């Protein structure tokens, strides 16, 4: 994470926490009151954002 102000250790720790939280986010999306089409869109967005890490 260049230019983020974080050390390599901090950025690695943060990325690991984000990736490990992904299944919980998916569960929350499933439990939400959003229409299925919007749930699918949020899941796709999550997948794209996680791939950037």
C-alpha positions as CSV (number, residue, x, y, z in Angstrom):
1,X,0.0,0.0,0.0
2,X,2.3,2.7,-1.2
3,X,1.5,6.2,-0.1
4,X,-1.0,5.1,2.4
5,X,1.1,6.0,5.4
6,X,1.0,2.4,6.7
7,X,4.0,0.2,7.2
8,X,4.3,-3.1,5.3
9,X,3.4,-5.0,8.5
10,X,0.3,-2.9,9.1
11,X,-0.9,-3.2,5.5
12,X,-0.4,-6.9,5.5
13,X,-2.3,-7.3,8.7
14,X,-5.1,-5.1,7.4
15,X,-5.4,-7.0,4.1
16,X,-5.6,-10.3,6.0
17,X,-8.4,-9.0,8.2
18,X,-10.3,-7.7,5.3
19,X,-10.0,-11.0,3.4
20,X,-11.0,-13.0,6.5
21,X,-14.1,-10.9,7.0
22,X,-15.4,-11.5,3.4
23,X,-17.5,-14.6,4.3
24,X,-19.2,-12.6,7.0
25,X,-20.0,-9.8,4.6
26,X,-21.5,-12.4,2.2
27,X,-23.7,-13.7,5.0
28,X,-24.9,-10.2,5.8
29,X,-25.7,-9.5,2.2
30,X,-27.7,-12.7,2.1
31,X,-29.6,-11.7,5.2
32,X,-30.4,-8.2,4.0
33,X,-33.8,-7.1,2.8
34,X,-32.3,-6.1,-0.6
35,X,-33.8,-7.5,-3.8
36,X,-31.9,-10.5,-5.1
37,X,-30.6,-8.5,-8.1
38,X,-29.0,-6.0,-5.7
39,X,-27.6,-8.8,-3.5
40,X,-25.9,-10.2,-6.6
41,X,-24.6,-6.8,-7.5
42,X,-23.1,-6.3,-4.0
43,X,-21.5,-9.8,-4.1
44,X,-19.9,-9.0,-7.5
45,X,-18.6,-5.7,-6.2
46,X,-17.1,-7.5,-3.1
47,X,-15.5,-10.0,-5.4
48,X,-13.9,-7.3,-7.5
49,X,-12.7,-5.3,-4.6
50,X,-11.2,-8.3,-2.9
51,X,-9.4,-9.3,-6.1
52,X,-7.7,-5.8,-6.1
53,X,-6.0,-6.7,-2.8
